Amino acid sequence: MKNVVVIGAGPAGILAAIAAKTINNNVLILEKNEKIGKKLYITGKGRCNITNYSPIEDFFPMINSNSKFMYSALYNYTNMDILNLLESYGLKYKVERGNRVFPYSDKSSDVIKTFNKILLDLNIKVKLNEDIRYIEKQDDVFRIYGKTNKYESDFLVIATGGISYPATGSTGAGHKFAKNFGHSVTKLNPSLVPMEIKSNYLKELQGVSLKNIELAVKVDDNIICKEFGELVFTHFGLSGPIVLKASNSVPENKNNIIISIDLKPKLDLETLDNRIQRDFAKYSNKNIENALDDLLIKKLIPVVLKESKINCFKKVNQITREERLRLINTIKNLKFELVGLRPIKEAIITKGGISVREINPKTMESKKIENLYFAGEVIDIDAMTGGYNLQIAYSTGYAAGKSIKEKSNE
Ligand SMILES: Cc1cc2nc3c(=O)[nH]c(=O)nc-3n(C[C@H](O)[C@H](O)[C@H](O)COP(=O)(O)OP(=O)(O)OC[C@H]3O[C@@H](n4cnc5c(N)ncnc54)[C@H](O)[C@@H]3O)c2cc1C
């Protein structure tokens, strides 16, 4: 009987354990938290964007680092495979905008409950509150040390995650273990992270959510990225889907980066001017601050007027042509200076990790240490939002587990 130990009960470790289990082995997951899937619980704002429903070939452009490495793993364990598994244990799901898949209940806890059911059904043991400190391999056996307990195994999967949101348990232990086994770890950087901006309006704008707007990142006046969709103002700056996406294009060590927001991307300058002139005719006797409600959300109006250098109390019928053109210009190009990206602990995902050059892409086995495997975010792979990162965790976990199962049956 072979012994398999998986460190980490995130989606990668869980899938590795599920795929590894056969009657010829014991599979044990060691997890330092008091429950499984602590990060999974907060995914998709508590709704868990389980995966993406697009065809697998559409996943590769969404993977920012080492997409080719994922080829075999993704085709061998697809989005439909994880959905079929979860569905077979009773989880209903739905597909939303951008092919993002969510549990039908909108509760990530239901995904975790389903994983718990599967682990129980397959007789996979989970030891919670077990923080692994040190690992070594002697005479073909892995010795795995917790604070007080010691474990031995024939196969070991390291699925300890990256270093973002460390309160969920991902504190970089796996990188340390891998280094001790002679693996290289590429530089760890934040990916999909909010932006800090310099602005006098943060207090007024905090909590304001803007939909259907266009955000551009400009370096030395050159646009390096444009994103359309939703953003949110926070106490430090900007967050929300398009900000996280755009954060990946922000170059390191560059000053003079401007974030420009087009509040009306669907209207060109002329159409917007006509629209404003119609509103001005309708509200000609009002103060300008009360004449823009049809066009802009309330909290934005004083900000846009200040940026356009127009007195809020000026009567609409006294607004000059120059002032109107300045207003249009601000609406199409509301500018903020970027101070920087928020720290890695606030990033959705860690860019960088255990180098893929030292891992077999078909099995996730170490090319340096036999029977040692890696899975999930601990590896140097990261993707955009949309369910792709979780799919990477399942697919790499599955690849590792499948290889262990085959070896256990030999
Ligand atoms: C706020 C937020 C929202 C997200 N939303 C989505 C989304 O909707 N869809 C999507 O695709 N991706 C999303 N992601 C990314 C996704 O959560 C991760 O890519 C995924 O969880 C990585 O899985 P993993 O199993 O590799 O690592 P993790 O989920 O981080 O799991 C690693 C586990 O290992 C345990 N561990 C670590 N060290 C030790 C140790 N020494 N001993 C024992 N146990 C240890 C940890 O406690 C943890 O439970 C989101 C991330 C964040 C932060």
The ligand as an ORCA input file, in Angstrom:
! r2SCAN-3c Opt
* xyz 0 1
  C     -10.062     37.652     -3.436
  C      -9.789     36.571     -4.452
  C     -10.773     36.211     -5.351
  C     -10.520     35.234     -6.316
  N     -11.530     34.873     -7.157
  C     -11.298     33.915     -8.092
  C     -12.369     33.437     -8.904
  O     -13.547     33.798     -8.712
  N     -12.069     32.528     -9.881
  C     -10.794     32.071    -10.085
  O     -10.570     31.296    -11.013
  N      -9.779     32.438     -9.252
  C     -10.011     33.325     -8.263
  N      -9.001     33.672     -7.404
  C      -7.701     32.950     -7.502
  C      -7.820     31.548     -6.863
  O      -8.424     31.662     -5.604
  C      -6.439     30.896     -6.717
  O      -5.847     30.868     -7.980
  C      -6.581     29.454     -6.188
  O      -7.182     29.441     -4.910
  C      -5.213     28.760     -6.109
  O      -5.431     27.463     -5.618
  P      -4.291     26.651     -4.853
  O      -4.944     25.392     -4.384
  O      -3.095     26.578     -5.682
  O      -3.909     27.574     -3.605
  P      -4.784     28.062     -2.334
  O      -6.219     28.120     -2.693
  O      -4.115     29.265     -1.845
  O      -4.612     26.855     -1.297
  C      -3.367     26.579     -0.692
  C      -3.641     25.886      0.638
  O      -2.405     25.433      1.194
  C      -2.427     25.656      2.598
  N      -1.043     25.745      3.102
  C      -0.113     26.667      2.764
  N       1.050     26.426      3.426
  C       0.824     25.338      4.190
  C       1.641     24.602      5.115
  N       2.901     24.941      5.369
  N       1.099     23.523      5.748
  C      -0.184     23.160      5.513
  N      -0.993     23.817      4.647
  C      -0.501     24.889      3.991
  C      -3.176     26.971      2.740
  O      -3.666     27.146      4.043
  C      -4.256     26.828      1.668
  O      -5.427     26.254      2.194
  C      -9.239     34.615     -6.403
  C      -8.254     34.967     -5.481
  C      -8.521     35.922     -4.498
  C      -7.453     36.272     -3.526
*
